[in-house]
Amino acid sequence: MADEAPFQLLHYELLQYIYKAADGGDAEQGRNVTKLESMGFRVGQGLLERLTKDTARFKDELDVMKFICKDFWTCVFKKQIDNLRTNHQGIYVLQDNAFRLLAQLSAGKQYLELSPKYLAFTCGLVRGALCGLGVKSIVTAEVSVMPACKFQVMIQKM
Amino acid sequence: MADEAPFQLLHYELLQYIYKAADGGDAEQGRNVTKLESMGFRVGQGLLERLTKDTARFKDELDVMKFICKDFWTCVFKKQIDNLRTNHQGIYVLQDNAFRLLAQLSAGKQYLELSPKYLAFTCGLVRGALCGLGVKSIVTAEVSVMPACKFQVMIQKM
């Protein structure tokens, strides 16, 4: 079965729709990335609510991040994050070696410049979920070799 | 787990996005429904390709419809169609007693007029999947009592 496919294909349609109307200027591109990030944020918050209805509280920040890497990621992408690293000072790097939303893109270097558009929604998704858990963060992403992808989470101390 | 939630929440964001820009006139509403239907169509085609990669051929039209009601519906909505009826003359009625994409709406009658907007994508989804199986169709939907929903498929003989 292709369990992650409905989400993946719908995400792709959303991208196409948002970018079709765009004029291609840098400002417009920036606005689109922001829109996608906000949509991701809301979806992340909504998902978090449903996923944690019956979950016990988390004991610390690392525990929260593990939840994002396992339960949350699996719910959306049907796989876990492959690697989680932290500097123990509020920065976490979540690596997905086969990020589903990049799967449609070919592995070539020429597609790297397109990647922000494919990553913005998911950055928002993580930020929204963390926010729902009371953790304020900044989330960025980068692709080095397709379709592997790293999400960097910087916790904002309140 | 809330396995259908990522798709459901993303679909809701897409609706909000498309309708936010709309002026609310009837023509605009119609265009939005058409856009959603086309997006559904493409997602339906894409999903179908992935789902039938290893599937044997279908023996007849009814067999195709059963596949839509079971495998296809489960992939997208994590449940099967509750009831399938046919007049054996090319009309099929697929009833879902708890249609996921209506789940956010309250059960009151006052929301019935909103329902085309919530159903258009899925009409396209079914039409796209059937098209991928070589079956040309017209798909419409109606809600009588929320969140139950009937999709009517009219097969177009070629």
Interface residues (C-beta under 8 A of the other chain):
Chain A: M1 A2 D3 A5 P6 F7 L9 L10 H11 E13 L14 Y17 I18 K35 M39 R42 V43 G46 L47 R50 L51 D71 C75 V76
Chain B: M1 A2 D3 A5 P6 F7 L9 L10 H11 E13 L14 Y17 I18 K35 M39 R42 V43 G46 L47 R50 L51 D71 C75 V76
